[in-house]
Each structure stands twice: as C-alpha cells, then as structure tokens.
Amino acid sequence: MSALVVVLLFLLGLALVIKGGDFFVDAATWIAEVSGIPKFLIGATIVSLATTLPELLVSLMAAAEGSIGIAVGNAVGSVTANVGLIMGISVLCMASVINRRQQAFKFIMMAAAIALLYAFSAGGSLGIVGSVIMLAMFLAYMVESVMGARSAMRADSGDDKPARDRRTVLINAFKFVAGVAGIVIGARLMVDYGTELARLLGVPESIIGATLVAIGTSLPELVTTITALVKKQASLSIGNIVGANIIDLALILPLCSVISGKALPILRQNVLLDMPFCLGLCLLAVVPPMITGRFRRAQGAVMLGIYAVYIGLLISGVAV
C-alpha cells in the first residue's frame, strides 16, 4: 500500500472522528436534558461506555493475538492520555466548579482503580484473582451510576425540557448511533495506519501501545471533550473522561486476563513508568477539586506538563 493511500485513509479517519464527535455530543446533551439526568452522569456512563469501545476492542484483539505490549500499553496509556492530555486541555480551557456530593464516588473510584491495578501488577503479571476484584469494582461503579441516574430522574421537575416528539427522538437517536460509528471507525483508521507508519520507522511495540495507539484510541474522548468545550458542556466532558478511565482500568485489562484464563504479563515499562505516571496524574486530577470544589486552569497546565515529561521519558527509552 502506497504512502499516499495511507495518508488519505488517515485523513478519512480524522474527518469521521470530528463529525462523529459533533453528532455524539449533540445527542448526549439532548438525552441529559430530556431525561433530567445530570450531564456529568450522562458523560460518566452512556458517553464513556461508547467512547471506550476503541480501547476495549484494541486491547482484546491485541491480547488475543499475543501482543501484550500493545494491550497493556493501550489501556494504561489511554488513561494517562485521558487525564494528562485530554482532561488537562479541558481544565486549562474551561475551569469549572464540581458537585462533590455527586462526583466524589467516581473520582475516588478512578484513583482507586489505577492504584489497585498497579498493586496487582507490581509482580510482573495481573492474575485472575486481581482481575476478578477489578471487575467487581467496575460492577460497583455501574450499579452506583444507575442508582444515581434513577435518583436524578425522580428528582427532576420536568420543566424546560427540549422537544421529544417522534421526529426529534429519531434525529437524536441517529446522531448518537452515527456519532459513535464515526468516532469508532475513524479512530480505528487513524490507529491502524498511524501504527503502521510507526512500525516502519522502527518504533518499539510497547512505546507504540502507550503513545500512538493509546492517544489514537483516546481520540473519541479527545473529540468529545473538545466538542463539549466548544458547546460549553464542561460537566459532560469531565464525566466522560472519568467514566472512560474507570472502564479502561477496571474492565479492559481484567477482562483480557479472565477471558484468556491466565495471568496477563505486565511489561517492565508498564510497572516502572506507565502506571506510576498514570497514578500520579489521576491523584493530581482528583485531590485538588475534592478539596477546593473546583478545577483550576493552573491544575490543567500542570497536568499537561507532567504528560509532556512522560512522553519525553517514553521516547528516550528510560524504562525500556
């Protein structure tokens, strides 16, 4: 396949991701307004489940094919990219107040998920017992989210809701499905052809997994975040990132281990570099807003700076 075709397919993926993100955020915002469920909860459940499909599919396929470096680097690297890069951009561009009562559980779950994954993997592998515990954490997250959504719907007064006639419902359903499809297919094209170019340049598999594939499969979160910021939907953006991270950490790698029926090998780079940076960024994202009740622009700048240091260390091959 010629370089021109690779570039054209990459650009097609970019176009699909951008337009898909636009449709997706519009539909998710409409769902939140019609149902009365807070946008943070919509972002942390429906939106995050949809935008983590690329990470889930890539990691499961990579693990099945024996590419453990891609599977682990993708899942952990995606969370690092989500927090350091995407949430960093979100907070830097739009500082916001948080509802600690509504969001505390999910913030704590995100930090606990990477801490547990790090603890279970420190010996060089993620075993079945650790994987089952992580999957139980994911189940607890989903149960709490559903209960929170039901409480919000019961408490909603029903005032000032947008139209939900048959035509509007069909349009927004189409936007939601088309948005997810555009994001997932577009991200897949960008990852496939971006990864192929990186391999031709001789970049190691573990670094491809933690950078190009991780950032590529985080494109849905990035596109959703940028689109949400443009549309002044900061809560939807933060909810999407937090929910996606919990799913990445507590579902994807444990599921790879359980499905394979054996411990999932964890590479030296993952233990010495990827997971420590991921844990540090998650704590930086969670602790300040839990204390002060808001995200500040300076916090976003620090998160971006730390992520830049992480990428620099990866490229230099410090832990390889």
ROPAVO-619130 format. One record per residue: z, y, x of N, C-alpha, C in turn. Coordinates in steps of 0.2 Angstrom, whole numbers, plus 5000, padded with zeros to 4 digits. Atoms other than C-alpha are relative to their C-alpha. Layout:
# ROPAVO-619130
<<Z, Y, X>, <Z, Y, X>, <Z, Y, X>> ...
END
This chain:
# ROPAVO-619130
<<5000, 4994, 5004>, <5000, 5000, 5000>, <5000, 5006, 5004>> <<5000, 4994, 4996>, <4995, 5017, 5007>, <5006, 5005, 4999>> <<4995, 4995, 5000>, <5007, 5031, 5011>, <4999, 5005, 4994>> <<5002, 4995, 5005>, <4998, 5042, 4998>, <5003, 4997, 4993>> <<4997, 5003, 5006>, <5002, 5029, 4984>, <5007, 5000, 5000>> <<4993, 5000, 5000>, <5020, 5028, 4989>, <5003, 5006, 4998>> <<4998, 4993, 5001>, <5022, 5047, 4989>, <4999, 5001, 4992>> <<5002, 4998, 5007>, <5013, 5048, 4972>, <5005, 4996, 4995>> <<4995, 5004, 5004>, <5025, 5034, 4964>, <5007, 5003, 5001>> <<4993, 4996, 4999>, <5040, 5043, 4972>, <5000, 5006, 4995>> <<5000, 4994, 5004>, <5035, 5059, 4963>, <5000, 4999, 4993>> <<5000, 5002, 5007>, <5031, 5050, 4947>, <5008, 4998, 4998>> <<4993, 5002, 5001>, <5049, 5043, 4948>, <5004, 5007, 4999>> <<4996, 4993, 5000>, <5056, 5061, 4951>, <4998, 5003, 4993>> <<5002, 4996, 5006>, <5046, 5068, 4936>, <5004, 4996, 4994>> <<4997, 5003, 5005>, <5053, 5054, 4925>, <5008, 5001, 4999>> <<4993, 4999, 4999>, <5071, 5056, 4931>, <5002, 5007, 4997>> <<4999, 4993, 5003>, <5070, 5075, 4927>, <4999, 5001, 4993>> <<5001, 5000, 5007>, <5063, 5074, 4910>, <5005, 4996, 4996>> <<4995, 5005, 5003>, <5074, 5059, 4906>, <5007, 5003, 4999>> <<4994, 4997, 5000>, <5089, 5069, 4910>, <5001, 5005, 4995>> <<5000, 4995, 5005>, <5084, 5083, 4899>, <5001, 4998, 4993>> <<4999, 5003, 5007>, <5082, 5072, 4884>, <5007, 4997, 4999>> <<4993, 5004, 5001>, <5098, 5062, 4888>, <5006, 5005, 4999>> <<4994, 4996, 5001>, <5110, 5077, 4889>, <4999, 5003, 4993>> <<5001, 4997, 5007>, <5102, 5085, 4873>, <5003, 4995, 4995>> <<4998, 5006, 5005>, <5105, 5068, 4864>, <5008, 4999, 5000>> <<4993, 5001, 4999>, <5123, 5066, 4871>, <5004, 5005, 4997>> <<4997, 4995, 5002>, <5128, 5083, 4867>, <5000, 5000, 4992>> <<5000, 5000, 5007>, <5122, 5081, 4849>, <5005, 4995, 4997>> <<4995, 5006, 5003>, <5132, 5064, 4847>, <5007, 5003, 5000>> <<4993, 4998, 5000>, <5148, 5073, 4853>, <5001, 5005, 4995>> <<4999, 4995, 5005>, <5145, 5087, 4841>, <5001, 4997, 4993>> <<5000, 5004, 5007>, <5141, 5076, 4826>, <5006, 4996, 4999>> <<4994, 5005, 5001>, <5155, 5063, 4829>, <5007, 5004, 5001>> <<4994, 4997, 4999>, <5168, 5076, 4834>, <5004, 4997, 5006>> <<4997, 5003, 4994>, <5172, 5066, 4850>, <4999, 5005, 5005>> <<5001, 4996, 4994>, <5176, 5077, 4865>, <4994, 4999, 5005>> <<5006, 5002, 4995>, <5161, 5079, 4877>, <5003, 4997, 5006>> <<4998, 5004, 4994>, <5172, 5073, 4891>, <5000, 4993, 4999>> <<4999, 5007, 5002>, <5175, 5057, 4882>, <4993, 4997, 4999>> <<5007, 5003, 5001>, <5156, 5055, 4877>, <4997, 4999, 5007>> <<5003, 5001, 4993>, <5152, 5058, 4896>, <5003, 4994, 5003>> <<4997, 5005, 4996>, <5165, 5046, 4902>, <4999, 4993, 4997>> <<5001, 5006, 5003>, <5159, 5032, 4890>, <4993, 4998, 4999>> <<5007, 5001, 5002>, <5142, 5032, 4882>, <4995, 5002, 5006>> <<5004, 4997, 4994>, <5134, 5043, 4896>, <5000, 4996, 5006>> <<4999, 5003, 4993>, <5142, 5035, 4911>, <4997, 4992, 4999>> <<5002, 5007, 5001>, <5138, 5017, 4904>, <4992, 5000, 5001>> <<5008, 5000, 4999>, <5119, 5022, 4903>, <4998, 5002, 5007>> <<5003, 4998, 4993>, <5118, 5031, 4920>, <5002, 4996, 5005>> <<4998, 5005, 4995>, <5127, 5017, 4929>, <4995, 4994, 5000>> <<5005, 5006, 5000>, <5113, 5005, 4924>, <4996, 4999, 5007>> <<5004, 5001, 4994>, <5103, 5008, 4940>, <5005, 4996, 5006>> <<4995, 5003, 4996>, <5119, 5004, 4951>, <5001, 4993, 4999>> <<4998, 5006, 5002>, <5123, 4989, 4941>, <4994, 4995, 5002>> <<5006, 5004, 4999>, <5105, 4982, 4942>, <4999, 4999, 5007>> <<5001, 5000, 4993>, <5103, 4986, 4960>, <5005, 4995, 5004>> <<4995, 5004, 4996>, <5119, 4978, 4966>, <5000, 4993, 4998>> <<5001, 5007, 5003>, <5117, 4962, 4955>, <4994, 4997, 5003>> <<5006, 5003, 4997>, <5100, 4959, 4961>, <5000, 5000, 5008>> <<4999, 5001, 4993>, <5104, 4963, 4979>, <5005, 4994, 5002>> <<4995, 5006, 4999>, <5119, 4951, 4979>, <4997, 4993, 4999>> <<5003, 5006, 5001>, <5109, 4938, 4971>, <4995, 4998, 5005>> <<5005, 5002, 4994>, <5096, 4939, 4985>, <5003, 5000, 5007>> <<4997, 5001, 4994>, <5109, 4939, 4998>, <5001, 5006, 5004>> <<4999, 4994, 4996>, <5108, 4957, 5003>, <5006, 5004, 4999>> <<4993, 4998, 5002>, <5127, 4960, 5003>, <5000, 5008, 5003>> <<4999, 4993, 4997>, <5125, 4976, 5014>, <4997, 5005, 4994>> <<5003, 4996, 5005>, <5114, 4984, 5000>, <5005, 5000, 4994>> <<4996, 5000, 5006>, <5125, 4978, 4986>, <5007, 5004, 5001>> <<4993, 4997, 4999>, <5142, 4984, 4993>, <4999, 5007, 5002>> <<5001, 4993, 4998>, <5135, 5000, 5001>, <4998, 5004, 4994>> <<5003, 4997, 5006>, <5126, 5004, 4985>, <5006, 5002, 4995>> <<4994, 4998, 5005>, <5142, 5003, 4974>, <5005, 5005, 5002>> <<4995, 4996, 4998>, <5154, 5011, 4985>, <4997, 5007, 5002>> <<5004, 4994, 4998>, <5141, 5024, 4992>, <4998, 5004, 4994>> <<5002, 4997, 5006>, <5136, 5028, 4974>, <5006, 5004, 4998>> <<4994, 4996, 5002>, <5154, 5033, 4970>, <5002, 5006, 5005>> <<4999, 4995, 4995>, <5156, 5043, 4987>, <4995, 5006, 4998>> <<5005, 4995, 5002>, <5139, 5052, 4982>, <5002, 5004, 4994>> <<4998, 4997, 5007>, <5145, 5055, 4964>, <5006, 5005, 5001>> <<4995, 4995, 4999>, <5161, 5063, 4970>, <4999, 5006, 5005>> <<5001, 4996, 4995>, <5157, 5071, 4986>, <4994, 5005, 4999>> <<5006, 4996, 5001>, <5139, 5077, 4982>, <5000, 5003, 4993>> <<5002, 4998, 5007>, <5137, 5077, 4963>, <5006, 5004, 4997>> <<4994, 4997, 5003>, <5155, 5082, 4957>, <5001, 5007, 5004>> <<4999, 4994, 4996>, <5156, 5094, 4972>, <4995, 5006, 4998>> <<5005, 4995, 5003>, <5140, 5103, 4966>, <5002, 5003, 4993>> <<4997, 4998, 5007>, <5147, 5103, 4948>, <5005, 5005, 5001>> <<4994, 4995, 5000>, <5163, 5111, 4953>, <4999, 5006, 5004>> <<5002, 4994, 4997>, <5156, 5123, 4965>, <4996, 5005, 4996>> <<5004, 4996, 5005>, <5143, 5129, 4952>, <5004, 5003, 4994>> <<4997, 4999, 5006>, <5155, 5129, 4937>, <5007, 4998, 5000>> <<4993, 5001, 5001>, <5174, 5130, 4939>, <5002, 4999, 4993>> <<4998, 5001, 5007>, <5182, 5123, 4924>, <5007, 4998, 4999>> <<4993, 5002, 5002>, <5199, 5121, 4915>, <5000, 4992, 4997>> <<5000, 5007, 5003>, <5204, 5102, 4911>, <5005, 5000, 4995>> <<4995, 5002, 5005>, <5213, 5095, 4897>, <5004, 4994, 5003>> <<4997, 5005, 4997>, <5226, 5085, 4907>, <5002, 4994, 4996>> <<4997, 5006, 5005>, <5233, 5075, 4892>, <4994, 4996, 4999>> <<5006, 5004, 5002>, <5215, 5069, 4888>, <4997, 4997, 5006>> <<5003, 5003, 4995>, <5209, 5066, 4905>, <5004, 4997, 5006>> <<4995, 5003, 4994>, <5224, 5061, 4916>, <4999, 4992, 5001>> <<5000, 5007, 5000>, <5222, 5042, 4912>, <4993, 4998, 5004>> <<5006, 5002, 4996>, <5204, 5042, 4918>, <4999, 5002, 5007>> <<4999, 4998, 4993>, <5207, 5052, 4933>, <5004, 4995, 5004>> <<4996, 5005, 4997>, <5221, 5040, 4938>, <4996, 4994, 5001>> <<5004, 5007, 5000>, <5210, 5025, 4934>, <4995, 5000, 5006>> <<5005, 4999, 4995>, <5196, 5032, 4946>, <5003, 4999, 5007>> <<4997, 5001, 4993>, <5208, 5034, 4961>, <5003, 4993, 5001>> <<4997, 5006, 5000>, <5217, 5018, 4957>, <4995, 4994, 5002>> <<5006, 5005, 5000>, <5200, 5008, 4956>, <4998, 5000, 5008>> <<5002, 5000, 4993>, <5195, 5013, 4974>, <5006, 4998, 5004>> <<4995, 5002, 4996>, <5212, 5011, 4981>, <5001, 4992, 4999>> <<5000, 5007, 5000>, <5213, 4993, 4974>, <4994, 4996, 5003>> <<5005, 5003, 4997>, <5196, 4989, 4979>, <5000, 5000, 5008>> <<4999, 4999, 4993>, <5200, 4995, 4997>, <5005, 4994, 5002>> <<4995, 5005, 4998>, <5216, 4984, 4997>, <4998, 4993, 5000>> <<5003, 5006, 5001>, <5207, 4969, 4990>, <4995, 4998, 5006>> <<5006, 5002, 4995>, <5193, 4970, 5003>, <5002, 5001, 5007>> <<4998, 4999, 4993>, <5203, 4975, 5019>, <4999, 4994, 5004>> <<5001, 5006, 4996>, <5202, 4957, 5025>, <4993, 4998, 5001>> <<5007, 5002, 4999>, <5183, 4957, 5025>, <4997, 4997, 4994>> <<5003, 5003, 5006>, <5180, 4950, 5008>, <5003, 5002, 4993>> <<4997, 4999, 5007>, <5183, 4953, 4989>, <5000, 4993, 4997>> <<4999, 5007, 5003>, <5190, 4937, 4982>, <4999, 5000, 4992>> <<5000, 5001, 5008>, <5189, 4930, 4964>, <5006, 5003, 4997>> <<4994, 4997, 5004>, <5207, 4935, 4960>, <5000, 5007, 5000>> <<5000, 4992, 5000>, <5205, 4953, 4966>, <4994, 5002, 4995>> <<5006, 4998, 5005>, <5188, 4953, 4956>, <5003, 5000, 4993>> <<4997, 5001, 5007>, <5197, 4947, 4940>, <5004, 5006, 4998>> <<4996, 4995, 5001>, <5210, 4960, 4942>, <4996, 5007, 4999>> <<5004, 4994, 5001>, <5197, 4974, 4944>, <4996, 5000, 4993>> <<5003, 5000, 5006>, <5188, 4968, 4929>, <5005, 5001, 4994>> <<4995, 4999, 5005>, <5204, 4968, 4919>, <5001, 5008, 5000>> <<4999, 4992, 5000>, <5206, 4987, 4924>, <4994, 5003, 4997>> <<5006, 4997, 5004>, <5188, 4990, 4918>, <5001, 4999, 4992>> <<4998, 5001, 5007>, <5193, 4982, 4901>, <5005, 5005, 4997>> <<4995, 4995, 5002>, <5208, 4993, 4900>, <4997, 5007, 4999>> <<5003, 4994, 5001>, <5198, 5008, 4903>, <4996, 5001, 4994>> <<5004, 5000, 5006>, <5186, 5004, 4890>, <5004, 5000, 4993>> <<4996, 5000, 5006>, <5199, 5000, 4877>, <5004, 5007, 4999>> <<4997, 4993, 5000>, <5208, 5017, 4881>, <4995, 5005, 4997>> <<5005, 4995, 5002>, <5192, 5026, 4879>, <4998, 4999, 4993>> <<5001, 5001, 5007>, <5188, 5018, 4862>, <5005, 5003, 4996>> <<4994, 4997, 5004>, <5205, 5022, 4856>, <5000, 5007, 5000>> <<5001, 4992, 5000>, <5203, 5040, 4862>, <4995, 5003, 4996>> <<5005, 4997, 5004>, <5187, 5042, 4853>, <5001, 4999, 4993>> <<4998, 5001, 5007>, <5194, 5035, 4837>, <5005, 5005, 4998>> <<4995, 4995, 5001>, <5208, 5047, 4838>, <4997, 5007, 4999>> <<5003, 4994, 5000>, <5197, 5061, 4841>, <4996, 5001, 4993>> <<5004, 4999, 5006>, <5185, 5057, 4826>, <5005, 5001, 4994>> <<4995, 4999, 5006>, <5201, 5055, 4814>, <5002, 5007, 5000>> <<4997, 4993, 5000>, <5207, 5072, 4820>, <4995, 5006, 4999>> <<5005, 4995, 5001>, <5190, 5081, 4818>, <5000, 5003, 4993>> <<5000, 4997, 5007>, <5190, 5093, 4804>, <4993, 5000, 4996>> <<5007, 5001, 5003>, <5171, 5091, 4801>, <4997, 5007, 4999>> <<5003, 4993, 5001>, <5167, 5110, 4802>, <4995, 5001, 5005>> <<5005, 4998, 4995>, <5152, 5117, 4810>, <4996, 4995, 5004>> <<5004, 5005, 4997>, <5143, 5101, 4814>, <4993, 5001, 4999>> <<5007, 4999, 5000>, <5125, 5101, 4818>, <4997, 4995, 4994>> <<5004, 5004, 5005>, <5112, 5093, 4805>, <5000, 4993, 5002>> <<5001, 5007, 4999>, <5112, 5074, 4804>, <4996, 4997, 4995>> <<5004, 5003, 5004>, <5098, 5071, 4792>, <4996, 4995, 5003>> <<5003, 5006, 4997>, <5087, 5056, 4795>, <4995, 5002, 5005>> <<5004, 4998, 4994>, <5074, 5066, 4805>, <5003, 5002, 5006>> <<4996, 4998, 4994>, <5087, 5073, 4816>, <5003, 4994, 5004>> <<4997, 5006, 4997>, <5095, 5057, 4819>, <4995, 4996, 5004>> <<5005, 5004, 4997>, <5079, 5048, 4823>, <4997, 5004, 5007>> <<5002, 4996, 4994>, <5074, 5063, 4835>, <5005, 4999, 5006>> <<4995, 5000, 4994>, <5090, 5062, 4845>, <5001, 4992, 5002>> <<5000, 5007, 4998>, <5090, 5043, 4845>, <4994, 4998, 5005>> <<5005, 5000, 4995>, <5073, 5044, 4853>, <5001, 5003, 5006>> <<4998, 4996, 4994>, <5079, 5057, 4865>, <5004, 4996, 5004>> <<4995, 5004, 4996>, <5093, 5046, 4870>, <4997, 4994, 5004>> <<5003, 5006, 4998>, <5083, 5030, 4872>, <4995, 5002, 5006>> <<5006, 4998, 4995>, <5068, 5039, 4881>, <5004, 5003, 5006>> <<4997, 4997, 4994>, <5080, 5048, 4892>, <5003, 4995, 5005>> <<4998, 5005, 4996>, <5089, 5033, 4898>, <4994, 4996, 5003>> <<5006, 5003, 4997>, <5072, 5024, 4901>, <4997, 5004, 5005>> <<5003, 4995, 4995>, <5065, 5039, 4910>, <5004, 5000, 5006>> <<4995, 5000, 4994>, <5081, 5040, 4921>, <5000, 4994, 5004>> <<4999, 5006, 4997>, <5082, 5022, 4925>, <4993, 4998, 5004>> <<5007, 5001, 4997>, <5063, 5019, 4928>, <4999, 5004, 5006>> <<5001, 4995, 4995>, <5062, 5035, 4938>, <5004, 4998, 5006>> <<4995, 5001, 4994>, <5077, 5031, 4949>, <4998, 4993, 5003>> <<5002, 5006, 4997>, <5070, 5013, 4952>, <4994, 5001, 5004>> <<5006, 4998, 4996>, <5053, 5020, 4958>, <5002, 5004, 5006>> <<4998, 4996, 4994>, <5062, 5033, 4969>, <5004, 4995, 5005>> <<4996, 5005, 4996>, <5074, 5019, 4976>, <4995, 4996, 5004>> <<5005, 5005, 4997>, <5060, 5006, 4979>, <4996, 5003, 5006>> <<5005, 4998, 4995>, <5048, 5017, 4988>, <5003, 5005, 5006>> <<4996, 4997, 4995>, <5061, 5028, 4997>, <5003, 4995, 5005>> <<4997, 5005, 4996>, <5069, 5012, 5003>, <4995, 4997, 5005>> <<5005, 5003, 4996>, <5053, 5005, 5009>, <4998, 5005, 5006>> <<5002, 4995, 4995>, <5049, 5021, 5019>, <5006, 5000, 5006>> <<4994, 5000, 4995>, <5067, 5020, 5027>, <4999, 4994, 5004>> <<5001, 5006, 4996>, <5064, 5002, 5032>, <4995, 5000, 5005>> <<5005, 4999, 4995>, <5048, 5006, 5040>, <5002, 5004, 5006>> <<4997, 4995, 4995>, <5057, 5019, 5050>, <5005, 4996, 5004>> <<4995, 5004, 4996>, <5069, 5005, 5056>, <5008, 5002, 4999>> <<4993, 4998, 5002>, <5085, 5012, 5047>, <5004, 4993, 4998>> <<4996, 5006, 5001>, <5099, 4998, 5046>, <5001, 4999, 4992>> <<4999, 5001, 5007>, <5101, 4990, 5029>, <5007, 5003, 4997>> <<4993, 4997, 5003>, <5120, 4995, 5027>, <4999, 5007, 4999>> <<5001, 4993, 5001>, <5115, 5013, 5030>, <4996, 5002, 4994>> <<5004, 4999, 5005>, <5101, 5012, 5018>, <5004, 4999, 4993>> <<4996, 5001, 5006>, <5113, 5005, 5005>, <5005, 5005, 4998>> <<4995, 4995, 5002>, <5126, 5018, 5007>, <4998, 5007, 5000>> <<5003, 4993, 5001>, <5114, 5033, 5008>, <4994, 5000, 4995>> <<5006, 4999, 5004>, <5097, 5032, 5002>, <5000, 4996, 4993>> <<4999, 5004, 5006>, <5100, 5018, 4989>, <5006, 5003, 4996>> <<4994, 4997, 5004>, <5117, 5025, 4984>, <4998, 5007, 4997>> <<5002, 4993, 5003>, <5110, 5043, 4982>, <4995, 4999, 4995>> <<5005, 5001, 5005>, <5095, 5036, 4973>, <5002, 4997, 4994>> <<4998, 5002, 5006>, <5104, 5026, 4961>, <5005, 5004, 4996>> <<4996, 4995, 5003>, <5116, 5040, 4958>, <4996, 5006, 4997>> <<5004, 4995, 5003>, <5101, 5051, 4953>, <5001, 5001, 4992>> <<4998, 4999, 5007>, <5105, 5048, 4934>, <5006, 5005, 5000>> <<4994, 4995, 5000>, <5122, 5056, 4937>, <4998, 5007, 5002>> <<5002, 4993, 4997>, <5115, 5070, 4948>, <4996, 5004, 4995>> <<5004, 4996, 5005>, <5101, 5074, 4935>, <5004, 5002, 4994>> <<4996, 4998, 5006>, <5113, 5073, 4920>, <5005, 5006, 5002>> <<4995, 4995, 4998>, <5126, 5084, 4930>, <4996, 5007, 5000>> <<5003, 4994, 5000>, <5113, 5097, 4934>, <4997, 5003, 4993>> <<5003, 4998, 5006>, <5105, 5097, 4917>, <5006, 5002, 4995>> <<4994, 4998, 5004>, <5123, 5098, 4909>, <5002, 5007, 5002>> <<4998, 4993, 4998>, <5127, 5113, 4920>, <4995, 5005, 4998>> <<5005, 4995, 5003>, <5111, 5122, 4915>, <5001, 5001, 4993>> <<4998, 4999, 5007>, <5116, 5119, 4897>, <5007, 5002, 4999>> <<4993, 4998, 5001>, <5134, 5124, 4900>, <5004, 4995, 4997>> <<4996, 5006, 5002>, <5141, 5107, 4897>, <5004, 4997, 5006>> <<4996, 5003, 4994>, <5154, 5105, 4911>, <5004, 4994, 4999>> <<4996, 5006, 5002>, <5165, 5093, 4902>, <4996, 4994, 5000>> <<5005, 5006, 5000>, <5150, 5081, 4899>, <4999, 4998, 5007>> <<5002, 5002, 4993>, <5146, 5082, 4917>, <5006, 4997, 5004>> <<4994, 5003, 4997>, <5164, 5078, 4924>, <5001, 4994, 4997>> <<4999, 5006, 5003>, <5166, 5065, 4911>, <4996, 4994, 5002>> <<5005, 5005, 4998>, <5150, 5056, 4916>, <5002, 4998, 5007>> <<4998, 5002, 4993>, <5155, 5056, 4935>, <5006, 4996, 5000>> <<4994, 5004, 5000>, <5172, 5050, 4932>, <4999, 4993, 4997>> <<5001, 5007, 5003>, <5167, 5036, 4920>, <4995, 4996, 5004>> <<5005, 5004, 4996>, <5152, 5031, 4931>, <5004, 4997, 5006>> <<4996, 5003, 4994>, <5164, 5029, 4946>, <5004, 4994, 4998>> <<4996, 5006, 5002>, <5176, 5018, 4937>, <4996, 4994, 4998>> <<5004, 5006, 5001>, <5162, 5007, 4931>, <4997, 4997, 5007>> <<5003, 5002, 4993>, <5154, 5007, 4949>, <5006, 4995, 5003>> <<4995, 5003, 4996>, <5171, 5002, 4957>, <5003, 4993, 4996>> <<4997, 5005, 5004>, <5179, 4991, 4943>, <4996, 4995, 4997>> <<5004, 5005, 5004>, <5164, 4982, 4936>, <4995, 4997, 5005>> <<5006, 5002, 4997>, <5149, 4981, 4948>, <5002, 4995, 5006>> <<4999, 5004, 4995>, <5156, 4973, 4964>, <5004, 4994, 4998>> <<4997, 5006, 5003>, <5169, 4962, 4955>, <4996, 4995, 4996>> <<5005, 5004, 5004>, <5155, 4956, 4943>, <4996, 4996, 5005>> <<5005, 5004, 4995>, <5144, 4951, 4958>, <5004, 4994, 5003>> <<4996, 5005, 4998>, <5159, 4941, 4965>, <5001, 4994, 4995>> <<4999, 5005, 5005>, <5163, 4932, 4949>, <4994, 4996, 4998>> <<5006, 5004, 5001>, <5145, 4928, 4945>, <4998, 4995, 5005>> <<5002, 5004, 4994>, <5142, 4921, 4962>, <5005, 4994, 5001>> <<4995, 5005, 5000>, <5158, 4911, 4960>, <5004, 4999, 5007>> <<4997, 5000, 4993>, <5164, 4915, 4978>, <5002, 5007, 5002>> <<4999, 4994, 4998>, <5171, 4929, 4988>, <4994, 5004, 5003>> <<5005, 4995, 4998>, <5160, 4944, 4992>, <5001, 5002, 5006>> <<4999, 4997, 4993>, <5158, 4948, 5010>, <5000, 5007, 5000>> <<5000, 4992, 5000>, <5163, 4966, 5014>, <4999, 5001, 5008>> <<5002, 4998, 4993>, <5155, 4973, 5030>, <5005, 5005, 5003>> <<4995, 4995, 4996>, <5165, 4982, 5044>, <4999, 5007, 4998>> <<5002, 4993, 5001>, <5156, 4998, 5040>, <5003, 5002, 4993>> <<4997, 4998, 5006>, <5162, 4997, 5022>, <5008, 5001, 5000>> <<4993, 5000, 4999>, <5180, 4994, 5027>, <5002, 5006, 5004>> <<4998, 4994, 4996>, <5181, 5007, 5041>, <4998, 5007, 4999>> <<5003, 4993, 5001>, <5170, 5021, 5035>, <4999, 5001, 4992>> <<5002, 4999, 5007>, <5164, 5019, 5017>, <5006, 5001, 4995>> <<4995, 5000, 5005>, <5179, 5015, 5007>, <5006, 5005, 5002>> <<4996, 4995, 4998>, <5191, 5027, 5017>, <4998, 5007, 4997>> <<5002, 4993, 5003>, <5180, 5042, 5013>, <4999, 5000, 4993>> <<5001, 5000, 5008>, <5177, 5036, 4995>, <5007, 5001, 4997>> <<4993, 4999, 5002>, <5196, 5035, 4993>, <5002, 5007, 5001>> <<4998, 4993, 4999>, <5199, 5052, 5001>, <4997, 5005, 4995>> <<5003, 4995, 5004>, <5186, 5061, 4991>, <5002, 4999, 4992>> <<4998, 5001, 5007>, <5192, 5053, 4974>, <5007, 5003, 5000>> <<4994, 4997, 5001>, <5210, 5059, 4978>, <4999, 5008, 5000>> <<5002, 4993, 4999>, <5203, 5076, 4983>, <4998, 5003, 4993>> <<5003, 4998, 5006>, <5194, 5076, 4966>, <5005, 5000, 4994>> <<4995, 5001, 5005>, <5209, 5071, 4956>, <5006, 5004, 5000>> <<4993, 4997, 4999>, <5225, 5078, 4963>, <5000, 5007, 4999>> <<4999, 4992, 5002>, <5222, 5097, 4963>, <4999, 5002, 4993>> <<5000, 4998, 5007>, <5216, 5098, 4945>, <5006, 4997, 4996>> <<4994, 5002, 5004>, <5230, 5087, 4939>, <5006, 5004, 5001>> <<4995, 4996, 4999>, <5242, 5099, 4947>, <4999, 5007, 4997>> <<5001, 4994, 5002>, <5234, 5115, 4943>, <4997, 5001, 4993>> <<5003, 4999, 5007>, <5225, 5111, 4927>, <4993, 5002, 5000>> <<5007, 4998, 5000>, <5208, 5116, 4933>, <4996, 4998, 5007>> <<5004, 5001, 4994>, <5194, 5113, 4945>, <4998, 5007, 5003>> <<5001, 4994, 4997>, <5191, 5127, 4958>, <4994, 5000, 5004>> <<5006, 5000, 4996>, <5175, 5132, 4967>, <5001, 4998, 5007>> <<4998, 5002, 4993>, <5184, 5130, 4984>, <5000, 4993, 5001>> <<4999, 5008, 5000>, <5188, 5112, 4979>, <4993, 4997, 5001>> <<5007, 5002, 5000>, <5169, 5109, 4976>, <4997, 5001, 5007>> <<5002, 4998, 4993>, <5165, 5117, 4993>, <5002, 4995, 5005>> <<4997, 5004, 4996>, <5177, 5106, 5002>, <4997, 4993, 4999>> <<5003, 5007, 5001>, <5171, 5090, 4994>, <4993, 4999, 5003>> <<5007, 5000, 4997>, <5153, 5094, 4999>, <5000, 5000, 5007>> <<4999, 5001, 4992>, <5159, 5097, 5017>, <5002, 4994, 5002>> <<4997, 5006, 4998>, <5168, 5081, 5018>, <4994, 4995, 4999>> <<5006, 5004, 5001>, <5152, 5072, 5011>, <4995, 5001, 5005>> <<5004, 4999, 4994>, <5142, 5080, 5024>, <5002, 4997, 5006>> <<4998, 5003, 4994>, <5153, 5074, 5038>, <4999, 4992, 4999>> <<5001, 5007, 5001>, <5152, 5056, 5030>, <4993, 4998, 5002>> <<5007, 5002, 4999>, <5133, 5056, 5030>, <4999, 5001, 5008>> <<5001, 4999, 4993>, <5134, 5063, 5048>, <5002, 4994, 5004>> <<4997, 5005, 4996>, <5145, 5049, 5054>, <4996, 4993, 4998>> <<5004, 5006, 5001>, <5134, 5036, 5045>, <4994, 5000, 5004>> <<5007, 5000, 4997>, <5118, 5042, 5053>, <5002, 4999, 5008>> <<4998, 5001, 4993>, <5127, 5042, 5070>, <5002, 4993, 5002>> <<4998, 5007, 4999>, <5132, 5024, 5068>, <5007, 4999, 5002>> <<4994, 5000, 4997>, <5150, 5027, 5071>, <5004, 4993, 4998>> <<4997, 5006, 5002>, <5156, 5011, 5061>, <4996, 4994, 5000>> <<5005, 5006, 5000>, <5141, 5000, 5063>, <5001, 4995, 5006>> 
END
